[in-house]
Structures are given as C-alpha cells and as structure tokens.
C-alpha cells in the first residue's frame, strides 16, 4: 500500500504538470483553428509535420530512455556511467541527423510534399534532434526522483511556446496592419504557419540551458562494452517504439498520400483538430507512464510487484473510463476548443479515446517483457498492430476519409493489446482483476449508449442527465472498491 501511495504521489506531480501543460497547450488549438482556416490547410500542415516529428523522436532516442532505467537500476552497474554513455550516444546521433537532413533538405522536403517550404522540414529536424537529446536529462530527473524540476521545465516550454504563438499569430498581425514598416522587421505575414515551427525550435533550444546540473559535474565516459549490452536490450524497444508511434501517427503521415480528394490537408486538419479533444487519454497515459516506469523497474525485485501491477491496472482502467465518459458527456461544451469549421470531425472523438484507452492498457501490459528482458515480443505485438492500422488506412481512407483513420487506430491498438495479454500469461502471469474491470466496462458502455440514443433535449437538460449518469458510474466505483470518504472535522 505504501508503494501505491508513492506511485500515486509521483503520478499526481507528473500528472498535474502534464494535465496543466496539455490544457495550456490546448490554447494553441483554438488559436490555430481560428487563424488557419480549414480551406487554407494550415492546421493540416501542422498535424502532418508534427506526426513526422513524433516518429523521428522515437528513432533518435532508439529505446535509450527505457534502457537507462533498466541499467541504472541494476545492482552491478554504475548509474553515472550508464547515464554518461547514453548521453554521449544520443547526443552524437542527434548531431549526425541534423547534418544529414540539412545536406539533403531539398529532396527530403519534396518527398514530404513541402518542396515550396523546405524551411518547415529543416527547422523541425533541428528541433526534434534537440528534443531527442533532452529526453535523457529528463529521464535522469525522473530517476533521481526530481518531479518538481521535471514538471517546471515542461511547463516553462509550454508557457513560452504559447506566449510566442500569441505574439506572432494575434498581436503582431494586428500591429502590422497599422505599422508595417516597423513590425515588418520582426514579422512577415507570408511566413504564416511557419511561425509555429520557428517558435517551437526557439523554445526547445532554450530549455537546454536549464540542464546545467544534469550535463555537468561528472566525468563524461563512453563505455562501449556497456553500450553494446544497452543496445542489445534497446533495439527491440526501438522497433517497438517505431511501430508504437506509427500506431499514433501513421494515419496522419499516410493521409496526404492515400486520400483520393484534392483537399487532403484540409480534411487532415479537421481530423487533427478533432483528435486533439480526445487527447485527454494521452495525457493520463503519459502522466501514469512518467511515474510508473521508474517505479516498476525500481521495485522489480519486490515480492508484491505483480499484485501492485494488477491494482495499478485496475485503477488506471477506472480512471480512463471516467475520463472517456466525462469528455463525451460534455462534448457540447468542449467542442468550442476548436473553431466551428472543424466540428464535422467530432464523430472521431469517442473512437480515438477508446483507442487511447487500449494503448494505455497495452503500456501497462508491456512490463512483462521489459522486466523479463524479452523486449522482442513488444516489437512483434506493435508491429502486427501497426500492420493492421496501415492496412486499414490504405484500404479504407480513399473511400471513407478520416473516419477510417480513427477506426484503424482502434483496431491497431486492440490487436497489440490482446496479443500482449495472452502471450504475457505464459511468461509473466499477473492476476489482473478482469471480472471487476469487465463490470466497469459494461457499465461505461451502457452509459455511453444512453448518451448516444437519449432523446434530443436542449443542451442544458442533456448535460444535466449526462452528469447524473457520470455520478452513477462514480458511485458504482466507490461502492465496489469500498472507498471511504473521510468526514470533515470541525
């Protein structure tokens, strides 16, 4: 129980920073959708390029984040030597990546469909390389149990990013109309969506300077013998990471290539904006991961570790179901996060959120092959799931558009989740409370069905009824889990 309390405390800190940060970052969604119309395809460009960025970040970190926790917690390894070797390795490959992209910028930009704006590709290449390098100091902060600094730096980046976006997408365009000669020195309307990428690079680079303590004060040593063992452990995680991130981004990367219409960027913008509403699940999963990964590796030798994993899975599942029902219940309010022109994509929100729940479960299940050093299984599961996702996108997007993207993600995550569970029962059986979880799932599905098929009341009556149903779900959880609500003392 003390272990779970420790996990809950760290999750709360990481979670608050992640949730607050993502909430603040959501301010960019109404900003971009208001300033970049559907017809312009501007938000589609942002969605597409950031999907490439997410994929490249996984490639450039090549499993070193997870490998660091694994080897730094081994009794026969020197944590500082592990950190130093990984830091040098990731730093070197990041620099090499920047050099290669800048050398072949024109053909790469042309392949991606940005021949007229190669600067978009170049700027984001440098940005993702710096981000990949920063992943290791951020992991070191988690290893050292310093969630406050971790959260502060994450929030600082987001606040800087938001402020500069407000300046370049709201303030300067207005001032430019009145003072073009003066404002023209720092703002060019022709740059348009490009400012989103330039701002990101500036903010990412700025955060590096706050890692002085994590990048100095120790001797840099590259232990090749150690790195060979680390790479042997991490390469399946790289494959796992690539296939995993493709499950999240392949639809947005492939869409311009397979969509049959001539408004691909516009349709992708609608899908990308609507999917942002569903990203509350990604926030929950990410917050849980930040605390849970070092926790599990650090406690991997404890006898009660499997019981803790089972309980953690159950409460993660409960919380994500509650989040799902809450977002769907208040979608009539939440939809104002994006501009009305993007509302046709709201039908994907429940599908994408359900897919994110399965992704979170898959992450929880993944510890059986990480703790038993059978990471190749993770690559196999994610690879099969990714193949399912890509196949559905290629076959059905030309006919059904972005709705096929949403269902492809659902099918891909579901496949990987089920494979991991059934194979894991053989190598690392954990007694998950499946009956209790199934009960909560059935109740959530019933409430969701009522949401969908209830009579068309006015918005206030609908929200009131949905709130009552949310309370019913929460009450059922409190009853079955025997939670005690503390009495207030006078």
N, C-alpha and C positions, 0 to 999 in steps of 0.2 A: 504493500500500500504506500509505503514511503517512496518507493521507486516511481509509482504512478503519480504521486504528488510532485515529485521533482520534474517528471516529464511534463505534467500539466503547467507547472510554473514556467519552464522554458518555452513551452508551446505558446503560453499567453504572451510572453515578451516578444517572441518572434512573430506570433500571430498578430498582435496589435500593430507592430511595425509594418507587417505585410498588409494587413487589412486597411490600416490608416493610409499607408503608402499607395495601395491599389485604389482606395477611394479617392485620394488626391489625384492620382494618375487618371482616374475616370473624368476629371475635369477637362482633360485633353480630348476626350471623345466628343462631348457636345461642342467643344471649340472647333475641332477638325471637321465634324459633320456640318457645322454651321457655316464655316468659312470655305470648305471644299465641297461643292455641290456634288450630287450623285452623278450628274452628267459630265462633270469635269474628270471624274475617275481618280481624283486626288487621294481620296481615302483608300481606294483600291490599290494605288501605288504603295502607300504606307503599309497596308496589310500584306502585300506581296513581298516587299523588300524585308520587312521585319520577320517574315517567315523564313527567308533565306538566312537571316541573321541568327535566328534560333537554331537552325540546323548547323550552321558554321560554328556556333559557340560550343555545341556538343563535340564536334570534330576536333576543335582546337584545345579542348580540355581533356579529350581522349581518356575519360574514366579516372583521371588523377584525383578528383575530389573525393570520390568514394574510396579509392586506393589509399589516399592519405589517412583517412580514418582507420582503415583496416590495418595498415602497417604501423601507424603511430601508436596504436593500442596493443601491439604485440609486445610481449614481455621481453623478447630477445632483440628488439630493435630500438635504436636511438631515435626518438621522435624528432629532435632537431636535425639530425642527418637526413631523415626521411623528408622533412619539410624543405630543407635546402636543396636536395637533389630534385625534388618535384618542381620546386620554384624555378630552378635553372632550366629544367627540361621544357616546361610550359612557356617560359619567357623566350627561349630560343626558337621554338616552333612558331610562336606568335610573330616574332620579328621576321622570320623566313616567309610566313604567309603574307605579310604586308608587302614585302619586296616582290614576291611573285605576282600578286594581284596588280600592283602598280606597273609592273613590266608588261602585263598582258591585259591592261584595263579595257582597251577598245574592243577586242574580240569577246571578252567576258561580258561586258555591258551589252554588246549586240546580241549575244545569245539569250540574255535575260530579258531582252526587249526594251532596253534603255540606251540604245545607240545615240539618241539625241541628248541624253543626260548621263554620260559616264561618271560625272561627279557624284551622283547618288551612290553608285556602286563603290567608288573609291573611298568616299567618306565613311560609309558603313563598314567597309572592310577594315579600315584602321580602327574604327570604334569597336568592332567585335573582337579584334586581336587584343586590344587593351582590356576589354571586359573578360576575356578568357584568362589573361594573366592575373587579374584581380580576383578571380574565383579562388585561387589558392590562399592568399591572405585572408579572404573572407572565411574560408574553411578553417584556417588556423584560429581565427577568433572564436569560432564555434567549438573547436577542440579545447581551447583554453577557457571555455565557459564564460565568454565575454559578450553576452547577447545585447547589452546596452550599446556598446560601440558598434556592433554589427547593425543593430536597428537604426542607430543615429546616422550612420553613413548611407544606408539605404534610403532613409527619409530625406537626407540632405540632397542626394542626387535627384530625387523626385521633385522636391521643392524648387531646386534650381531649374530643373527642366520645365516645370510648369510656369514659373515666373518668366523665363526667357521666351517660352511659346506665347504667353500673353502679350509680351512686349512686341514680338515680331508678327503675330497674327491679328492683334487687336490695336495696340497703341500706335505703333509706327505706321501702319497703313492709313490710320486716320490723320496722323500728323503729316504724312507725305502729301496728302491732298492739299494741305494749306502751305506747307513749307518744303516743296520738292527739292529745292536746291540744297537746303541744309540736311534734311533727312536722307536725301539720296546718297550721302557719303557712307551711311551705315545700313541702308535698306534699299533693296531693288525689287519692285513688285514682280518682275519677271522670274525671280527665283522661286516664288510660290511655295509648293510643297517641299522644295529642297531645304528650306529653313528647318524643318522638323529633323532632318538628318544632321545638319551642321550643328544644331543645338545639342543633339544627343552626343555628338563627338566631344564637344566642349565640356559638357557635364561629366561624361565618363572619364576623360583625361584628368579633370580637376580632382576627382575622388582619389586618384593615385597618390597625391601628395599627403593624404591623411594616413597612409600606411607606413609612415616613417619608422615607427617602433616595430612593426611586423617585418620590415625589409632591412633593418639594420640591427646592430648589437649582437650579431652572431657570425661565425665563420662560414662563408659560402663553400660548401664541399659537394662535388658531384661524384657520388658513389655509383660507378657503372654496374658493379656486381649487384648492388641493391636495386638499381633501376631495372635490371633485367628481370628480377623477381617481381617488381612492381608492374612492369609492362606485361609480364606473363599473366598476372592477375587482372590487369585492367583492360587488355584488348577485347575480351568478350564484353566488358562493360561498355566499351566504345561502340561495338556493334549493337549492343542493347540500347545504348543511348541514341544512336543514329536511327534505328528502327522505331524507338520510342518517340523521338521528336518528330519523325516523319508521320507518326500517327496523329500528331497535333498540327503539323504544317504542310504535309504533302498535298492536301486538298487546295490550300491557298497557293502553293507553288505550281501545281498542275493546272489549276483552273484556267489561266490565260491560254494554255496550250490545247486544252481539250474542249473548252466551251465553244459551242457552234455559232453563237451570235457575234455581232460586231461591237457589243458593248460589254466586253469581258471585265474591264477594270471597274465599270460602274456597278455591275452585278456583284463582283468580288467585294466592292466597297460596302454594299448593302449587307452581304453575308458577314463580313468582318466586323461591321458596326454592331449588328445584332448579336453576334457571338460574344462581344465584349460584355454584354449583360449577363451572359452565362458564366463568365469567368470568376464569379464568386467561389465556384467549386475549386478552381485552380488556386485561388488564394488560400482556401482552407487546407488543401493538399500540400501546398508549398510550406505553409506555416508548420504543419504537422511534421513534414519531412525534415525541416531545419533542426527541430528538436529531437525527433525520433531516431534519425540516422546515427549521430554520435552516441545517443543513449543506448541503442541496441548493441552497437559494437563494443561500447564500454562495459556493458553488462552481459556480454555473450557467454561468460562462464558461470553466471548465476543459475542456480537450480530452478528458480521460479521464472526464468526468462520466457518460456513458452506460455505459461499462464498469463504473464504480463502482455505478451503479444496478442493473445486471444481477447483479453479485456480491452486492449487498445483498439483492436479491430472493431469490436462491437460498438464502442463509444464513438469512434470515427464514423462508422456507418450511420448511427443515430443522428449525429450532428449534421452530416451531409444530407440526409433525408429531410431534416428540419429546414436546412438552407434551401433545398430544392422547392419544398412546399411554400416557403416564405416568398421566394422570388416569383414563383408562378402566381401566388395569391395577390401580390402587389404589382404585377406586371403593368397594370394600367397607370400606375404612378411612375414606376421605374423606367418605363419606355421613354420618358422625357429626357433621359440621359443622352439619347441620340435625336437628331433632327427628324421631323416628320417624314422627310423624303426617304428615310431609311427604315421606316416602320414595316414595310412589306416583308422584311426579313425576320420579324418577331416569332414566326412559327418555328424557327430552328432552335429557339431558346431552351424549351424543355428537352429536346433531343440532345443538344450539346451538353446540357447539365447532367443528364443521365450518363452520357459517355464519360464525363469527367468523374462522376462517382465511381464508375468501373475502373477508371485509370487510378484513382486513389486506392481502391481495393487491391488492384494489381501491384501498386507500390508496396502496400503492407505485406502482401504475399511474397514479394521479391526477396525478403530477408532469408528465406530458407536456402536459396542458392548462393547468396552472398556470404552467409555465415558458414556454409559448408564448402566454400571455395569451388562451387560448381556454377560459376557465372556464365558458362557457355549455354546453360539452359535458358537464361534470361534472353540471350541473343536469339535463341531459337523461337521462344514464345513471341517476342516482339517482332521478329522477322515474319513469322506467319501472320500475326495481326496486321502488320504493315502491308503485307501482300494482299490481304483481304481488302483493306482500305483502298489501296491503289487500284485494285481491280474494279471495285465498285465505282470509284471516281471516273476511271477511264470509260467504263461501260455505260454508266447512267447519267453523268454530268451533261453530255451533249443533248440529252432528252429532257432531263428534269432540273437542270441548273444546280444552284447551290443547295437545294433540299437534299440532293444526292450526296453532297459533301457531308452534311450533318449525319445522315444515316450511315455513311461509310465509316465515320469516326466511331459511332455507336457499335457497329459490327466489329471493327478492328479491335477496340478495347475489350469488348466482350469476349472475343476469341482468345486474346492473350490472357485475360483474367482466368477463364475457365481452364486453359491448359496449365497455367502455373499452379492452380489449386490442386488439380488431380495428380499431376506429377509430383508436387510437393508432399502429398500424403505418403508417398513411398520413401522419400529421402529425409524429410524433416517434418513429421506429422505434428500438427498443432490442433488442439481440440477447440476449434472456434465454435462459439455458441450459435450454430446455424439455425436451430429451431426458433430461437428468440429473434435473430436477425430476419428470418423469413416472415415472422409475425409482424415486425415493424414494416417490412417491405410491402406486405399485403395491405396493411392499414394505410400506408402512404399512397399506394396505387388506388385504393378506394377513394381516398380524399381527392387525389388528382382527377379521377374520373368525375367526381361530383363538380369539381372546378370547371371541367370542360363542358359538362352537359347540363349544368344548372340553368334554369330559365333566365332570360335576358332581363335582369333587373337594371335599375340605374346604377351608376358606378359606386355610389355610397352604400347601397344595400348589398351589392356584390362583395365589396371589400369587407363589410361587416360580417357577412356569412362566412367568407373565407377565413376571417380572423377567428371566428368561433371554431371552425374546423381545425385550425392550427392549434388552438388551445386543447382541443380533444386529443390530437396527436401527442402534444406535450404532456398532457395529463396521463395518457396511457404509458408513456415512458417513465414518468415519475412513479406510477403505481407498480409497474412490473420490475423496475430497478430498485424499488424500495428506498428512493431518495428521501431524505429527511430535510424539510425546510426549517432552518433554525428560527426560533422565536426571538422577536425583538425584545431587548431588555430596556427597561425604562431607567 
